[in-house]
Amino acid sequence: MSAAQTYRSTAARSRARAAVPGRTPASPPWRAAKGVLLLICCLLVIVPFLSIVATSLADNEQVTEAGGFVLWPERPSFAAYSAVLAGGVVTRALAVSVGVTVAGTALALLSSITLAYGLSRPGTFGHRPVLMILLFSLLFTPGVIPSYLLIKQLGLINSYWSLILPTMVNAFNVIVLRAFFMGLPRELLDAARIDGANALQILRRIVVPLSRAAIAVVGLFYAVSFWNAFFNAMLYMNESESWPMQLVLRTYVVNNAAIGAGEVSVAGAALPPSYALQAAILVLSIVPIVVVYPFLQRHLRKGVMIGAVKG
Amino acid sequence: MFVTSPECTGSPVPPLPSASHHAIREREPAHRPEGHAMSLLTRQKPRRRSGASAVDPPRGGARRDRALFWFTVPGLAVVLLFHYVPLLGHVIAFQDYQPFIGIWHSPWVGFANFSVLFNGEEKLVIALVNTLQLLLIQVVFVFPAPILLALALNSLLGERLKRVVQNVLYLPHFLSWVVVVAIFQQMLSDGGLVNVFLRAQELGTFNIIGNPELFKALLTSQVIWKDTGWGTILFLAALSRVDTNLYEAAAADGAGRWRQTWHVTLPALRGLVILLLILRLGDALSVGFEQIILQQQSGVGIQAGEVLDTYVYNNGLVAGQWGESAAIGLVKGIVGVALVLGANRVAHLFGEEGIYRR
């Protein structure tokens, strides 16, 4: 082993021992206690997910035998999924949720990017008042009753717009984008302007392509918030045909409304156990989050730090 | 360049090319007391630049500036319409609002709606007491949890393992309250994993779902489960900025591990803790509206589960007491803003930074 390798491996080992360099390492029992604590924390997150997925795949016999939830499906079957996905309330709700999330995220990104870009040069016309208006909106939430009255006045009750418009601009996300735009090299923008590009061309050709990472994070945040939105739908959507997934989840899982043949369609066979059906609905409303989570994770630290440092 | 001594004037430092016209003008007075030659040189350049530069023309830029303003219009319109216009809707707090005749025609009643705040209506008192109890519980149990977790994460693990643990613990933050409540019910209800296990071991069952006495414990454990991991982000960032020389210096002075934590690590977190506490105060009277409204109907009842936000919702939108509920919502909002500003003032008095620098 060469000297450099030795050096590297000892350095790595000492880093593994004391995560904070220069700090006195903790005593072994104390370290073990902390390790166990962290392990328990992780299990508290992982085990519920595991159990829900397992139960959604379990068959009638096993669920009856266990009297409820299981930790591992002995004879995995997709009966619960094919039941809830074969048309009916859940299928429709999935379509509504996907539609609202996609359209909402697109509109939210469009309005947030333009707003952040418009605010990205201090000293321009209207910069200060607009920024103040945006920042003050963080200080208070607009109250349930006045918001409801406004939506009603606008005639948006039972309209999908009521799920998109009110949450379309999130001041925090705009500030993150603005901080990123302000960090772009001025020389590039100036050069483009000298070449005769107007503000819109600069936004499309330079600012947006250079800010893809930040825009991706903000877009994911918006997508997650649209997917998760529940209360607006509960207030504004009175007809169960236009419910999004979260509202269906509340009705059939949280409030335990009976899932009968009217809600799901079963091809001939007996209905899967209700525990499995509930677990399947739950899994379906978690899956999109888990799918985008790795992408979110990759940019998370960066995005949050931008907001924290320059907000 | 601003403190150049007179003998250096032979080789003047050119003004920073990237410094904007604005910034240079602000700094200009600093040159005045200096040597004549120096001030001439530095003063000339910015002046000339401000006149005719193609890069950053302050006058000719006016039209372009306005062009940038137009970009803010769609987003600004949404913010104004959905954040500020509802503020106007608070006028119904002063009306005997009737939905079928609308805001414009409902009769004005002055402060009559606000009397509900003082005549000790039982449900409102219950809601207020529950809110304050939950607030206390959250500040005592929920607030420190991410700090402890961040300390454990920070000092124990190597980078890669730390990343994995973080990824697992951040995930619940991205789930909706409906999902979190559903998961808790599925795990802890009578047929849930915990009770299935306990029954199999013949240990009896554990009833927390739908049990009014344990409702606050349930709410608290849900908040901790959902947001503790995410809460560590800011603390870990602050911890990573601690100057490691301080630990070495403390160790050299004979400080053990605990003294290092107490005198180096914790002071590094103080500003952040104060900032977050102030921000929490602004939400002091909001203790998990979505979370509670979701679980009220499953039978814990008003006594255990009503808080101010749910009272406003149940009494206003559900029971139709619009004016009264809007009055309570309005007072709650004002108290929240006042608490933030007041706490910020107190933080400044103690020499802390608070939300913004003075």
Interface residues (C-beta under 8 A of the other chain):
Chain A: R15 A16 A18 A19 V20 P21 G22 R23 T24 A26 S27 R31 K34 G35 L37 L38 C41 C42 L44 V45 I46 V47 P48 S51 I52 T55 A66 G67 G68 F69 V70 L71 L110 S111 S112 T114 L115 Y117 G118 L119 S120 R121 G123 T124 F125 G126 H127 V130 I133 L134 S137 L139 F140 T141 P142 G143 V144 I145 P146 S147 Y148 L149 L150 Q153 L165 P166 M168 V169 A171 V174 R186 E187 D190 R193 I194 N198 A199 L203 V224 W227 N228 A229 F230 F231 L235 Q246 L247 L249 R250 V253 V254 N255 N256 Y275 Q278 A279 L282 S285 I286 I289 V290 Y293 L296 Q297 L300 R301 V304 M305 A308
Chain B: S18 H22 A54 V55 D56 A62 R64 D65 R66 A67 L68 F69 W70 F71 T72 V73 P74 G75 L76 V78 V79 L80 L81 F82 H83 Y84 V85 P86 L87 L88 G89 H90 I92 G102 I103 L149 A152 L153 N154 S155 L156 L157 G158 E159 K162 V165 N167 V168 L169 Y170 L171 P172 F174 L175 S176 W177 V178 V179 V181 A182 I183 Q185 Q186 M187 S189 D190 G191 G192 L193 N195 V196 R199 A200 W225 T228 G229 I233 L234 A237 V242 T244 N245 Y247 E248 A251 G256 R257 Q260 G282 S286 F289 E290 I293 L294 Q295 Q297 S298 D309 V312 Y313 G316 L317 W322 S325 A326 G329 L330 G333 G336 V337 V340
